[in-house]
């Protein structure tokens, strides 16, 4: 009898987890509280009366990562259908197409809110909803890290006569017309919100403690991610890599205004992507302040540099608590605030049938990461991956945090930060799907199509870092589709190739035959 797997959340993480379970003969049930799939990419206005809302993107959001990378390894985005940087509508379309392609809809329980998940015995998990209790052999928590807003305690918070909201409930800029607005923070949300609010507000202040690196979406007409390659990531020490990226940044963007200029390196905290922020700061449309918020009066924000700002509206872009309210905190919580105690940032050492998806912070697309996490977790459940002892996993977690202290700035946001490529390749190595020079040469140099082989090898090391190569070798490989995708990307194809179309059609037919 197939193992029954409960998956909480039908966003990107939950859907790919369900698909990977099905591919390995496991039986998933996906619980989704909302009336549709997509997670935070399903745009939704706050409730008009209560103001309550599910985690959702704001209306004007545009992805910080290119569609060339923001897709699953066996379901490429068609460049003829999607822009270089998709909107939330584009992403939701892609997510729904993915669910339809792999026949996932019949495994999803919509409008079904999970109240709690508890350990039933040594081998089962009980999922409790308002109407049922079900036992499962394994549990995937796919609710993400952006569900519980973090609001810092600030003196005088309750005295302020204007409105204070968290970016969690922000949706559109129109309501800030002719208002004096302060945006607190310097993550992607803060930068996006300040940029669009500043076009309507009477004044807009951006308050940041550390500043940060602001990347363009394009360099020389290509997505900024094209600057990265496996070759440079492998060949250069981290310090040299940062120096080179920072040099390119100065050449393209000019000197960063002093109020935003960071003291940390470009790889030591997640950079933000914006085509307009620096222009708005330089033109005076946005006034940036290098400070923290010390207190509120009835009408003002008082900053740590003794500046007082009269404002009507405050938008806190202060991040989220890494908290999973559906499950006991002692199953995942680390020793430091906002940290987790998870092997590979997925699995609690004491529970080999419990997995957390998406609890990771990095500069890059989420799709390839959660896909490898799902493949890894299913590999554990099907005994293709043998976990180390509990003691060894705990030591690995300790080592991770010691190394992390030297790689990233220390902040709430970066407690689960990882170097993107290093993390992906750790999971790929565990899975046995990691390409190597030896494997690539053996498969392609002496192949019947040496030109195609040379294209694939060259793209793997010198081209865009994508997830398709993780389907070339090992369990779960789909080499024909992976090769077709890589070759199309290598020549900057503007639509899916004929080979990709045929392979995807055959794949869809096989999935629907199995599902039905």
N, C-alpha and C positions, 0 to 999 in steps of 0.2 A: 504493500500500500504506500502511495506517495506521501512524503512528508508534507504536512500542512504548515503553511507559512503565513503569518499575519504581517501585513505591511500597512503602517499608519501614515497616510498622506498620499495623494495622487498628483503630486507635482513631478518635477523632473526626476528626482531621486526615487520616488515610489514607483513610477512607471518603469524605469529601467530595471529596478529591482524585480518587479513582477515579470518582466520579459526574460531576464536572466534565470529566474526560478523556473519558468516554463520551459526554457531551452534545456534545462538539466533534469526535467521530469518531476519537479516539485510543484505543489499545488498552492498558488498564492490566493489570498483574499486581501484586497486593498480597501481600506476604510478611508473615506473622504467626507469631511464634515460639510463641505459646500455642495452646491448642486451641479458642479462641473469640475473637470480635471484642469490641471495647469498650475496649481499652487499659487505662488506669488505672481506668476505671469498672467493670471486671470484677473484682469482689472475689475475693481469693485469700489464703489463709493461707500463711505461710512454710512451707517444707519442714520436716516434723517432726524430721528428723535433721540436715540441713545448715544449716537456717535461711535458706537462699537463697530469694529471692522476686523475682518481677517487680514492677515499679512498680504499686502498687494502692492504692486508697483504704482507709482504716480503716473498720471496720464501722459506726460511728456517724455517719459523715459526712453532713452535710446541706449542700446547695449554698449558697454565699454569694451567688448571683445568682438572680433570680426566673425562673420558667418563662416569664413573659411576654416575656423577652428571650433566654433560653438555648435557642434553637432555630435551625434553618437557615431561610433566608428563604423557601424554597419547600416547607417541611415543618413547618408550625406545630405547637406542642404543644397538645393539646386540654385546655383548663382543666378539663373534666369528668373527665379521666383522670389528670391530674398535679396535685399540690399546688403551692402558690405557690413553695415551696422544695423541690425534689426531693431524694430520697435517692439513693444510688448504685444501688439496685435500680431506681428510676424511670428514671434516666438510661440504664442498660443496656437497659431495655425500649425506650426511645425510640430508642437507637442501633440496636438490632436491627430495630425497625420501619422505620427509615430505610433500612437495608441491604436489607430485603425489598421495600420500596416501589419502590426504584430497581433492583432485580434485581442487586445487587452480589455476592451470595454466590459466583457461579460464577467470579468473577475473583480470589478470595482463596485463597491457599495457606496453610492452617493447619498448625501443628506444623512450620513450616519456618523455621529460624533462619538469618538471614543472618550470615555470618562477616565479610565485608568487601565494600566497593564501591570499584572502582578505575577510573580513566580508561583506556579501551582505546585510543583514538586521539583525534583532534580532535572527533569527532562521536558517540562511543559511550561507554556506561558498562557495565562488567562487574560483575554481581552474583554473588557466590560464596557458596554454601551448603555444607553438609556433603556434599551428593550431586550438585551440579550447578554449572555456570557458564553464565550467560546474558548476552547482549548486549542493550542497550536504547538507544533514541534519547534518552531523558531519564530523570532520576532524581529522585524526591521522597523526602526523608528526613523521615519523619513519626513519629519515635520520641519527640518531645517534649523538654522541658527538665528533666524530673523523673525521670530514670533513674539518674543517678550521684550518690549522696548526698555532700554536703560535710561532712566531719568536721574541725573545726579542731584544730590541734596545741596541746595544753594540757599544761603541766608536770605530771608525776605521773599521767598518764592510766593507765599500766600498773600503778600501785601500788594503785589503788582496788579494794577487795575486793567492792564491790557490782557491780551490772550497769549497763552503759552501752549504750544502743542509739540508733540514729537513728530518727526518726519514719518513715522509709522502711519499716521492718519492724514498726512498731506497728500493732496491729489492734483490740484491745479492752481495756477497763479492768479487767476482772475479776481479772486476775493481779496487780493492784497493791493488792488489798484489804489493809488494815492495814499497808501499807508507807509508808516516808517517801520521798517522791518529789520530784525537782527536774526541772522542765521548762525548757529553755534555748531562748530565742528569743521572737519576738513576731509571727510570721506567722499565717496562718489555721490551720495545723496546731497550732502551739503553743497558741493560744487554745482551740481545740476540745479538744485532748488534756488540757490542764490542767483545763478545765471538767468533763470527764467523769471523769477520774481522781480529782479532788478529792472526788467523791461516794463513793468507795470507800477512798481512801487514809487512812492515819493522819494524815499531813500532806502538804501540797502547796505547793511553792515555784515561783514563776514568775520567771525571771531574764531581764531585758531591759536592753540597753544604752541604747536610744533611747526606749523606750516607744512609744506609737502611738495612733492614733485608733480607737475602737471604735464601730462603727455598729450601730444596731438593725436588725432585719429589717423592721420595720413602723414607719411614721409615720402617725398618724391613720387607722389601719386599712388602709393601703395599703403595698405593698412600698416600701422606702426609695428604690429607683431612680426612683420616681415624682416625686421632688423635682427630678430632672434633666430638662432639655428642651433642644432645639436652640436655642430662642429665647434662653434665659439663657446658654447656652454661647457663642452668637454675640455677644450684646449686651453682656455684662459683661466688663471686664478680669479676668484671672486672679486678681489680688489681691482684687478686690471679690467675685468668685465664692467664693474661699476664705473670706473674712470672713463672707459670708452663710451658707455651709454650716456654718461653725464656730458661728455663732450658733444655727442650728437644732439643731445637735448638743448644745449646752449646754442649750437649752430642753427637749429630749426626754430626754437622758441624765443631765443634771445635771453638776456639775463632775467631771472625771476625777481619780481619786486621784493624789496627787503622785508616787507611785512609777511611775505609768504615763503621766503627762502628758507629751506630746511637745514638743520644741522646734521641730519643723518644722510647716509648714502642712498642712492636711487633704488637699491635692492633691499634696504634695511627696513622699509615700511612700504605697504602697498601704495603705489602711485595712483593718481586719479587721471582720468582721460576727459579732456574738455577742449572743444574748439573755440570757446568764447570767454572762459573765465579771465584769463590774463588780459585780454582786450578790454573787458569790462572794468578790471581793476586799474589798468593804465589810463583808461579814459575817465575814471572817476565815477562811473555808474555804480560800481561796488566799492565801498571803503573797507579795506582789510585791516584788522587789528591783531597784532601778535600778543595775545593775552588770554587769560581765562576769565570766566565770569565769577566775580567775588560775591556779589549780592544784588538784590533788587530793591528799589524803592517803589513808591506807588506808580511812578511814570518812567523810571530810568533803570538801565542796567549799569552797574558799577563794575569796571574791569580791574584786573590785577595791576595794570599800569596806571591806575588812578584816573582813567578816562571814564566819564559818565555819558551815556547815550540815551537820549529821549526817544523811546520807541513805542509803537502801538501793538506790534506783534513780534513774538519770539518763536522761532522754529528750532527745536533742539534736534540736531543731527548727531546724537551722542551714542549711536550704536545700540546693541542689543545684549541682553543677558543670555549667555549660553546656558539655557535652562530648559529641561524637558519635563513639564509638569505632569505628564501622563504616567511617569514611571519614577520609582524611588530614586532620589538623588544620589544615594550611596552606590548605585550601580555604575555611575559614570563620572562623578565629580572628582576633580583633582585636588591637590593640596593648596594651590594658589587660587585667588578669586578669578572666576570666569574660565578656569582651566578644566580639562577633562582628563580622565585616567583611562585611556583607551589605547590598546595595541593597534598600531598603524592608524590611529585616530578613528577606529571603526569598532573594535571589539573589547569589552571589559574582560580582563584576564580570568575572572571567576565564572564567566558565563559564555560558554562556547556556542550558544545558540541565540545570542542577542547581538544585534548590529545597529550602529548609528550611521546614517548616511549624511554626507554634506557638512559635517562639523569640522570644517577646514577653511582656512583663510589664505588666499594667495592672489597673485595678479595673473589672471587668466580665465579661460572659460570653465564653467562648472560641468558641462556635459561629459567631457572625457574623464574628468575626475570621479564623478559619482558612478559613471559606467564601470570604471576599473574597480571602484569600491564594491559595487554590486557583484561583479564577476569574482572578486576576491572572497566576499562573504559566502557566495554560493559555492565557491571552491572549498571553503571550510566545511560547509554543511554536507557536501558530497564526498568529503575525505580526500579530495585532490590536493588540498593544502593541509599539511600537518602543523598544528600550532605548537610552538615551544611550550615548555612547562610554565605554570603560572609565575614562578619565580623569575624565569628568563624574560617573560613578557613584561613583568614589572620593572626589571632592570632596563629593558629596552625603552620603556616609557620615561624612566628617569634620565637615561642618556639623551633622549629626544629633547627634553626640556633644558638640559645642560647645554646642548649644542645650540638650541634656539636662542638662548640668552646672548650668544655671540653673533647671531645672524640678523636679529631684528630688534627694533626699539621695543622697550618693555611698556606695554599698554594693555588695556582690557581687550582691545581689538586683536592684538597680535599674540594672544595666549595660544591660539591654535593655528598660527601662521606656519607655512612651509614653503621651501623653494619649490616652485611648481614642477619643473622637470624632474628634479630629484625624487619628489614624492611619487609622481606617476611611474617612474621607472623602478622604484622600490616595489610597488604593487605588481607591476608587470613582471618583474623578476620572480617574485613569490609565485605568480601564476604560471611561469614558464612560457610567457608569450613575448619576452623581451627580444627584439632583434639584436643581433651582434654582427660585427664585421665578418666573422667567420661564417655565420649562417647566411648572410646576404651574399657573400662571394660564392659560397657553395651552391646556392640556389640560382643565382642570376648570371654570374660571369660566364659560366659554361652552358648557359641555357640556349635554347633554339632561337631566342629573340634577344641577342646581346645588347642591341640598342635600347630596347625596353628595359632590360636589366640595369644598364648603366644609368638610365633616367631615374629608376627607382632608388638606386643606391645614392646617386648624387642628391636627389630630393631629400632622402632620409637624413643625410648629414648636413646639407647646405640649404635646404628649403625650409618652408614654414613648419613649425612644430605642430603636427596634427596627430589625431588618434588612430588614423587608418593603419599605420604600421603595426599596431598591436593586434591586428587581425591577419598578419602574414604568417605567423608561426604558432605552434602550440595548440592547446585545447581551445576550442571555440574559434579556430581560425576560419577565415573566409577569404582566402588569398586572391581569388579572381576579382572580387569586388574591391578589396583593398588596393590591388594593383591598378585597377581601372580608375579609382579615385585619385591615387597618387599621380598617375600619368596625366590625368586631366588637370590637376592642380599645378603640376610642373610646367605645363604649357599655358597656364592662366586661362583655361577653358571657361567660356562665359555661360555654359549650360552643362547639365549632366551629359556625359558621353553616351553614345549608343550602347556601349557595353554595360555601363552603369544602369541604364534604363532597363535593359533586358534582364540583368542579374537581379535587380530590385523587384521586377515584376514576377520573376520565378520564385524569389524568396517570399514575397507576399502570398503567392498562391500556395506555397508549401505550408506556411504558417496557418492560413485559413483552413486548409485541409485538416491539419492537426487539431486546431481549436474546435472546429465543427465536429 
